Structures are given as C-alpha cells and as structure tokens.
Amino acid sequence: MTPEKEMLNRAAKEIAEEIDWGVMAGLLIEGGWERVTVDFGPRMSESTAHEIKEWVRTQCNGLVKSRNKTWLFENPKDATMFILRWS
C-alpha cells in the first residue's frame, strides 16, 4: 500500500469513528444520559489520563463513555461528581 493510500485509509477510519461516536452519543443523550464537556488542555498528561480512567472505574456507579473532550454518564450523580472532581 502506498503512503498516500495508507494516509487516506487512516483519515477515513477517523472520520467513520467520529460519525459513529456522534450517532451513539446522540442516542444515549436522548435516552437520558448526561453529557459533560471538559477541556483538560495542558494538564492532560498520560498520568492524568490514567488517574481519570481509574477514578471513573472506581467512583462511577453507572456506565461511562468518552471521546476527546466529551464524557457521557448513564448516572447523573456520576456526571455531577466528575464535574466537581475534574472541572
């Protein structure tokens, strides 16, 4: 595969994933999930990402989905606690 085709395939995959996320997020929000948008900016490091992931795993009671700056929480209380801790 040529480098150009490889780059196009990667871009197409990223676009498809973004579209899929948008559709899924919309459906979850319509179903009552809470959306939280947080821009961690320069404080987002690999260790911070791991800390957030661990916090979500241990502190949230409902399901959680995330992509980039958008977090979706099945449980509204989890969303509130996330905002208080990470915003």
C-alpha positions in Angstrom: 0.0 0.0 0.0 1.3 3.4 -0.9 1.8 6.0 1.8 -0.9 8.2 0.3 -3.5 5.3 0.4 -2.4 4.5 4.0 -3.0 8.1 5.0 -6.4 8.2 3.3 -7.4 5.0 4.9 -6.4 6.3 8.3 -8.3 9.6 7.7 -11.4 7.7 6.6 -11.3 5.5 9.7 -11.0 8.5 11.9 -14.0 10.2 10.2 -16.1 7.0 10.5 -15.2 6.7 14.2 -16.2 10.3 14.8 -19.5 9.8 13.0 -20.2 6.6 14.9 -19.5 8.4 18.2 -21.8 11.3 17.3 -24.6 8.9 16.5 -24.1 6.8 19.6 -23.8 9.9 21.8 -26.9 11.4 20.4 -28.9 8.3 21.1 -27.6 8.0 24.6 -28.3 11.6 25.4 -31.9 11.2 24.1 -32.1 8.1 26.4 -31.3 10.3 29.4 -27.6 10.1 29.7 -25.7 13.3 30.9 -23.1 14.9 28.7 -20.1 16.7 30.2 -17.5 18.5 28.1 -14.2 19.2 29.8 -11.1 20.6 28.1 -8.2 19.4 30.2 -5.8 21.4 28.0 -2.1 21.3 29.0 -2.8 19.5 32.3 -3.7 16.3 30.3 -0.8 14.0 30.6 -0.5 10.3 30.3 -0.6 10.0 34.1 -3.6 12.4 34.4 -5.4 10.3 31.8 -4.7 7.2 33.8 -5.9 8.9 37.0 -9.1 9.9 35.4 -9.7 6.4 34.0 -9.1 4.9 37.4 -11.3 7.5 39.1 -14.2 6.7 36.7 -13.7 2.9 37.2 -13.8 3.1 41.0 -16.2 6.0 41.6 -18.9 5.8 39.0 -21.9 3.6 39.5 -23.3 3.8 36.0 -21.8 3.3 32.6 -19.5 6.0 31.2 -18.4 6.6 27.6 -15.9 9.2 26.5 -14.2 10.6 23.4 -11.9 13.6 23.3 -13.5 16.3 25.5 -16.9 14.7 25.8 -17.9 12.4 28.5 -21.3 10.6 28.7 -22.7 9.4 32.0 -25.6 7.0 32.5 -26.0 8.1 36.1 -26.5 11.9 36.6 -24.8 11.7 40.0 -21.7 10.4 38.4 -21.7 13.3 36.0 -22.0 15.8 38.9 -19.2 14.1 40.8 -17.0 14.1 37.7 -17.6 17.8 37.2 -16.7 18.6 40.8 -13.6 16.5 40.7 -12.2 17.2 37.2 -13.5 20.6 36.1 
